[in-house]
Amino acid sequence: MTTSAAINTNIAEHYSWGEACDGWHLVKSQELSVIEERMLPHTAERRHLHQRADQFFYVLSGEAQMEVEGQLVRLAARSGIFIEHGRPHKIHNRSDQDVTFLVISRPTTRGDRQELE
């Protein structure tokens, strides 16, 4: 991807994850990953950690709950949370509406995820 090209979810590489959730790679490099994700109501990802990658989750719309080392943090629209590498975490959508959010990872999380459940 060239730095002068505009990107959006209509043209970004798409993937499915979890319980029918969606992701779009907005930036995909070894040094940096920026993904927009959409979680359907009443879904969650699996608890995991990353050995190297630090991550920042930023909610664009809806409301999510991030479980970090057993503690729940409410993430309303236009709020975010930084997760350092090595910290177990899991995002939940316990609402009746979709949640869309950005996941910014440095470096990429490819090959760096350790499942905990």
Phi and psi in degrees as a GROMACS rama.xvg file:
@    title "Ramachandran Plot"
@    xaxis  label "Phi"
@    yaxis  label "Psi"
@TYPE xy
-83.4113  152.785  THR-2
-68.6243  -18.9421  THR-3
-91.4565  -2.43072  SER-4
-89.0906  132.755  ALA-5
-75.692  147.319  ALA-6
-131.9  145.446  ILE-7
-155.053  175.15  ASN-8
-69.0308  -14.8806  THR-9
-71.8664  -29.0398  ASN-10
-118.327  -9.74965  ILE-11
-71.6822  155.239  ALA-12
-62.6059  126.352  GLU-13
-103.899  148.753  HIS-14
-147.202  159.53  TYR-15
-108.918  147.949  SER-16
-148.657  162.863  TRP-17
55.3989  -137.163  GLY-18
-93.8884  70.9202  GLU-19
66.1752  37.1389  ALA-20
-97.0004  163.301  CYS-21
-124.353  151.907  ASP-22
-141.327  149.746  GLY-23
-131.977  123.886  TRP-24
-77.3404  108.671  HIS-25
-88.2006  -35.9674  LEU-26
-136.183  128.392  VAL-27
-137.004  94.1994  LYS-28
-139.874  170.152  SER-29
-65.4195  -31.7946  GLN-30
-86.8562  -27.9775  GLU-31
-150.523  138.056  LEU-32
-129.841  129.834  SER-33
-126.265  120.099  VAL-34
-127.722  135.479  ILE-35
-96.8161  130.573  GLU-36
-125.403  152.251  GLU-37
-127.757  125.697  ARG-38
-110.55  131.4  MET-39
-71.4214  162.692  LEU-40
-56.1767  142.742  PRO-41
59.1515  42.9749  HIS-42
-123.073  164.745  THR-43
-154.543  155.304  ALA-44
-92.4433  175.754  GLU-45
-85.0529  143.473  ARG-46
-62.1105  135.531  ARG-47
-159.259  176.988  HIS-48
-145.582  168.549  LEU-49
-121.327  135.097  HIS-50
-73.1859  -35.2939  GLN-51
-118.091  -36.6042  ARG-52
-80.5756  130.169  ALA-53
-89.6558  147.768  ASP-54
-134.964  148.028  GLN-55
-124.607  123.802  PHE-56
-104.176  129.112  PHE-57
-131.306  116.697  TYR-58
-79.5402  125.572  VAL-59
-89.1477  -42.8373  LEU-60
-149.973  152.025  SER-61
85.4003  -164.413  GLY-62
-140.61  131.296  GLU-63
-121.029  165.762  ALA-64
-124.356  129.564  GLN-65
-106.426  124.107  MET-66
-93.3431  118.61  GLU-67
-123.762  113.658  VAL-68
49.9888  42.2244  GLU-69
86.6249  -7.44215  GLY-70
-101.128  136.985  GLN-71
-94.1034  132.996  LEU-72
-122.315  124  VAL-73
-78.5237  131.581  ARG-74
-120.901  100.327  LEU-75
-79.8072  168.464  ALA-76
-55.1274  139.565  ALA-77
70.3685  29.4211  ARG-78
-134.965  159.88  SER-79
-148.454  176.654  GLY-80
-147.239  139.767  ILE-81
-96.4657  130.433  PHE-82
-118.616  113.769  ILE-83
-74.8008  152.438  GLU-84
-57.6549  147.604  HIS-85
87.7106  -7.87027  GLY-86
-96.5276  119.771  ARG-87
-61.9025  136.984  PRO-88
-152.77  163.968  HIS-89
-162.668  129.496  LYS-90
-99.5551  141.287  ILE-91
-125.088  147.046  HIS-92
-119.181  98.1093  ASN-93
-96.1709  8.04766  ARG-94
-92.342  179.87  SER-95
-96.4255  9.60101  ASP-96
-126.288  157.189  GLN-97
-61.6703  152.839  ASP-98
-120.83  130.175  VAL-99
-116.007  141.021  THR-100
-155.148  162.055  PHE-101
-100.573  142.199  LEU-102
-120.77  114.612  VAL-103
-110.109  120.648  ILE-104
-123.826  138.344  SER-105
-138.73  117.862  ARG-106
-71.4113  -168.294  PRO-107
-56.9196  155.153  THR-108
-92.1978  -3.13412  THR-109
-58.09  122.681  ARG-110
75.3198  9.788  GLY-111
-116.204  1.53611  ASP-112
-92.9357  130.3  ARG-113
-117.165  111.951  GLN-114
-69.2111  141.121  GLU-115
-117.543  -6.48824  LEU-116
